[in-house]
Amino acid sequence: MKTSKKWIMHFRENALQERVDWNLNPAISESEITSILHSLQAWQLGETSDGAHLIHAATIYAHNIHDLDYIDAVKLFIKEEQKHGNNLGKYLDSIQKPRIKKDWGDTLFRKIRYFNTNMEIWTVAVITVESAAQVFYQCLKNATDCTLLKQICTDILIDEAYHIDFQTERMAIIFDTKSFISRCISRLVYPIFFFATSFVVWFAHKKLFRAGGTTFEKYMDKMKYKYFKTLHRVAFHKNGIHVLSPQISY
């Protein structure tokens, strides 16, 4: 079975899973809200993208490699990300806090991706952001005693583990087609992009990370581990990448 068809099946089956009990009332303290609100609002905004530019890049790429199923896989991936944004927005509504329409981090990322039609760059970027998202949502979950919010975070963490597998597998497929010189350049660029972006995410959400019990040193250690499990593994693995069972923390 082609890998794209496999992921289409996964995303369709996962969409049927209901891991959040919306009958629960939110129970969050004012001190918790103070610690997490800005980051919760900013991340909710980031999860609401329509994905048009990613779909455009994926469509060009899919036609080039003659795998049109990949377009549907990417669309389902985006739909799952939008579910995260909808759930976070619904939670903000339930605690009577506004959904924001603008955030400097989100604006920066949107401007960068606006002109990008290169699937390798997209995939590297998504792996990086999804890796940071795993740390973010675990810290968000740790920073509150609200059962409803914890369930939302757990649902997202489960999804994100598979998202990273989806993107890492695609990155390996792309990397395998690169020339020797191009591979050497990529091995230099990948860690620079990954850790520079990781630092920006820390700077934007350090209050939330600390509220979740993660210092800068711990955060960077986690990101280093995630880098070696994804981009470094792709760039230096000699026998190809085989998707493993995702490492889920919740």
WORA-V539792 format. One record per pair of residues at least 4 apart in sequence whose ideal C-beta (glycine too) atoms are under 8 Angstrom apart, sorted by sequence separation. I is the first residue (numbers start at 1). J is the second residue. D is the distance in whole Angstrom. If there is no record, write none. Layout:
i = <I	I>
j = <J	J>
d = <D	D>
//
This chain:
i = <1	2	3	4	5	6	7	8	9	10	11	12	13	28	29	30	31	32	33	36	37	38	39	40	41	42	43	44	51	52	53	54	55	56	57	58	59	60	61	62	68	69	70	71	72	73	74	75	76	77	78	79	80	81	82	83	84	85	86	87	88	89	90	91	93	102	103	104	105	106	107	108	109	110	112	118	119	120	121	122	123	124	125	126	127	128	129	130	131	132	133	134	135	136	137	138	139	140	146	147	148	149	150	151	152	153	154	155	156	157	158	159	160	161	162	163	164	165	166	167	168	169	170	171	172	173	174	178	179	180	181	182	183	184	185	186	188	189	190	191	192	193	194	195	196	197	198	199	200	201	202	205	206	207	208	210	214	215	216	217	218	219	220	221	222	223	224	225	226	227	228	229	230	231	232	233	237	1	28	62	63	65	92	102	116	144	178	209	210	214	227	228	62	92	93	116	144	209	62	92	202	209	234	62	141	175	178	214	233	61	62	113	140	141	89	206	209	175	58	59	113	141	58	112	140	141	202	138	55	58	137	141	202	202	229	55	137	138	54	55	109	137	198	198	51	55	133	134	137	51	54	195	198	134	51	133	134	50	195	49	194	51	130	134	51	49	50	195	49	130	131	194	47	48	130	47	49	191	47	48	126	127	130	194	47	48	46	45	127	191	44	47	48	126	127	190	191	190	44	123	127	43	44	190	123	124	40	44	123	187	186	187	40	41	119	120	123	40	183	45	94	120	44	45	119	120	41	44	45	40	41	45	46	60	91	41	42	45	61	91	41	46	54	57	60	171	175	37	46	53	57	171	175	8	15	42	45	49	53	56	57	58	91	168	11	33	41	57	164	168	172	4	42	46	53	131	167	168	171	5	8	12	15	33	42	53	58	88	176	2	4	8	11	15	26	57	87	128	132	136	143	168	172	4	7	11	14	120	124	128	132	164	168	2	20	28	127	131	4	8	11	15	22	26	54	87	125	129	140	143	172	4	7	11	25	26	87	124	128	132	136	139	142	143	172	7	124	128	139	142	143	141	142	54	84	125	129	136	139	140	169	136	139	168	135	138	139	169	84	139	168	83	165	80	135	165	165	81	164	80	135	162	161	77	161	135	161	135	77	43	158	132	135	157	108	131	134	157	158	43	73	157	105	131	105	131	154	39	153	105	131	40	70	104	39	127	128	36	127	36	124	35	36	141	32	138	32	138	32	32	134	28	29	28	27	28	27	26	27	27	28	26	24	25	26	24	22	21	24	20	21	20	19	20	19	20	19	17	19	14	14	10	7	42	43	42	39	3	39	39	40	38	39	3	38	35	36	35	36	35	32>
j = <5	6	7	8	9	10	11	12	13	14	15	16	17	32	33	34	35	36	37	40	41	42	43	44	45	46	47	48	55	56	57	58	59	60	61	62	63	64	65	66	72	73	74	75	76	77	78	79	80	81	82	83	84	85	86	87	88	89	90	91	92	93	94	95	97	106	107	108	109	110	111	112	113	114	116	122	123	124	125	126	127	128	129	130	131	132	133	134	135	136	137	138	139	140	141	142	143	144	150	151	152	153	154	155	156	157	158	159	160	161	162	163	164	165	166	167	168	169	170	171	172	173	174	175	176	177	178	182	183	184	185	186	187	188	189	190	192	193	194	195	196	197	198	199	200	201	202	203	204	205	206	209	210	211	212	214	218	219	220	221	222	223	224	225	226	227	228	229	230	231	232	233	234	235	236	237	241	6	33	67	68	70	97	107	121	149	183	214	215	219	232	233	68	98	99	122	150	215	69	99	209	216	241	70	149	183	186	222	241	70	71	122	149	150	99	216	219	186	70	71	125	153	71	125	153	154	216	153	71	74	153	157	219	220	247	74	156	157	74	75	129	157	219	220	74	78	156	157	160	75	78	220	223	160	78	160	161	78	223	78	223	81	160	164	82	81	82	227	82	163	164	227	81	82	164	82	85	227	84	85	163	164	167	231	85	86	85	85	167	231	85	88	89	167	168	231	232	232	88	167	171	88	89	235	170	171	88	92	171	235	235	236	91	92	170	171	174	92	235	99	148	174	99	100	174	175	97	100	101	97	98	102	103	117	148	99	100	103	119	149	100	105	113	116	119	230	234	97	106	113	117	231	235	69	76	103	106	110	114	117	118	119	152	229	73	95	103	119	226	230	234	67	105	109	116	194	230	231	234	69	72	76	79	97	106	117	122	152	240	67	69	73	76	80	91	122	152	193	197	201	208	233	237	70	73	77	80	186	190	194	198	230	234	69	87	95	194	198	72	76	79	83	90	94	122	155	193	197	208	211	240	73	76	80	94	95	156	193	197	201	205	208	211	212	241	77	194	198	209	212	213	212	213	126	156	197	201	208	211	212	241	209	212	241	209	212	213	243	159	214	243	159	243	159	214	244	246	163	246	163	219	246	246	163	247	222	248	223	166	133	248	223	226	248	200	223	226	249	250	136	166	250	200	226	201	227	250	136	250	204	230	140	170	204	140	230	231	140	231	143	231	143	144	250	143	249	144	250	145	146	249	144	145	145	145	146	146	146	147	148	149	148	147	148	149	148	148	148	151	148	151	151	151	152	154	155	155	155	158	159	162	162	166	204	205	205	204	169	205	207	208	207	208	173	208	207	208	208	211	211	211>
d = <5	7	6	6	7	7	6	6	6	6	6	8	8	5	7	6	7	6	5	5	6	6	6	6	7	7	6	7	5	6	7	6	6	7	6	6	7	6	6	8	8	6	6	6	6	6	6	6	7	7	6	7	7	7	6	6	6	6	6	7	7	6	6	7	8	7	7	6	7	6	6	7	6	6	7	7	6	6	6	6	6	6	6	6	6	7	6	7	7	6	6	6	6	6	6	6	6	7	6	6	7	6	6	6	7	6	7	7	6	7	7	6	6	7	6	6	6	6	7	6	7	7	6	6	6	7	7	4	7	7	7	6	6	7	6	6	7	6	6	6	6	6	6	6	7	6	7	6	6	6	6	6	6	6	6	7	5	7	6	6	6	6	6	7	6	6	7	6	6	6	5	6	7	6	6	5	6	5	6	5	7	8	5	6	5	5	5	5	7	5	6	7	5	7	8	6	7	8	8	6	7	8	6	4	7	7	7	7	7	7	5	7	7	5	5	7	6	7	6	5	7	4	6	8	5	7	6	7	7	4	5	8	6	8	8	6	5	7	6	6	8	5	8	7	8	7	8	6	7	8	7	8	4	5	4	5	7	8	7	8	8	7	6	7	8	7	8	7	8	5	7	5	6	6	5	7	8	7	4	4	8	6	7	6	3	8	8	8	5	7	6	6	7	5	6	4	7	7	4	5	6	7	5	6	5	7	6	6	5	5	6	7	8	7	8	8	6	7	7	7	8	5	6	6	6	8	7	8	7	8	7	8	7	6	7	7	7	5	4	6	5	7	7	7	8	7	5	6	5	5	5	7	6	6	8	4	5	7	6	6	7	7	6	8	7	7	7	6	8	5	5	6	6	7	7	8	8	8	5	5	5	7	7	7	6	8	8	7	7	7	4	5	4	7	7	5	5	7	7	7	7	7	7	4	4	6	7	8	6	5	6	6	6	6	6	6	8	8	7	6	7	8	8	5	6	7	8	7	6	4	7	5	8	6	8	5	8	6	5	4	6	6	8	4	4	8	8	7	5	4	8	7	5	8	5	8	8	7	7	6	6	7	3	7	7	7	7	5	7	5	7	8	5	6	7	7	5	8	7	7	6	5	3	7	6	5	4	7	6	8	6	7	8	6	8	6	7	6	7	7	7	5	7	4	8	7	4	7	7	5	7	7	8	8	7	5	8	6	6	5	7	6	7	7	6	6	5	7	7	7	7	6	8	8	7	4	5	6	7	7	6	5	6	7	7	4	8	7	7	7	6	5	6	6	6	5	4	8	7	7	7	7	6	7	8	7	8	6	4	7	8	7	4	8	8	6	5	7	6	4	8>
//
